[in-house]
Amino acid sequence: MKSFLIKDTTREEREKIIAGSLDCGGKGCENCSSCWLGGGSPFEMYQPYIDGEKEISEINAEYNARYVHG
């Protein structure tokens, strides 16, 4: 399995990773919950990864932190 880290991928590969992971590119909602839980467009949410600014794990941790209370 290939690494999904920014250092190991091109922008084009990262776009494909996100599109393939979300699988909602115009085909209808796949119930990822991003939109209705305040994440907004899932593609916008992961744009920093596509742009090479943040890893997927960082984006997910920031998103989850809004809902985890402890």
N, C-alpha and C positions, 0 to 999 in steps of 0.2 A: 504494500500500500504506500502510495506516494505521500509525502509530507504536505500538509496544508499551510505550513508556516509561510509568512510573507517572504522570508529570505529564500525559500525554496520554490516560489511560484512567480509567474509573470502576472501582470494585470489581467490579461486575457484569461489565463487559467483561473484566477480568483473570481472573475465574472462568471465563468462557467460553473465553478464550485458553488457559488451562491445560487445561481439560477437552478442548478440541478438539485440542490439541497431543498430549496423552497418549493420548486416545481409548481409555481403558481403563475408563471409567465403568460398571462392572458387566457389560461385555461380554466380559470375559476379558482375559488378559494380552496385550499387544502387544509383549512382549519388549524393553522399554526398558532393562532391566537394573538399574533403580534399586533394586528390592527385594532382589535377591540379591547386589548389590554393596555392600550396607550403607547404601544411601540411605534405606531404609525406604519407606514409602508415598510415591509420587511426589507425591501431592496434599499431604501433610504437608511434603515437601521444598520445595515451591513456595508454601507458605502465607505466608511473609514477603513474597513478591511480591504475592499476592492482598491482603494486609493493607496494602500500600503502604510496606513497610519496606525492601525490597531489590529491585533490578532483577534480571531474569532472568539477565543476564550475570554479576552478582555471585554469585548462587547457583550457577550452572554453574561459575564459576571456583573457588569454594570446594570444590565436589564434586570437580572434576578435580584439584585440588591434592593430594588424598589419594592419588592414583594416579600422579602424575608425580614422578619422582625425578630430580634433576639436580644 
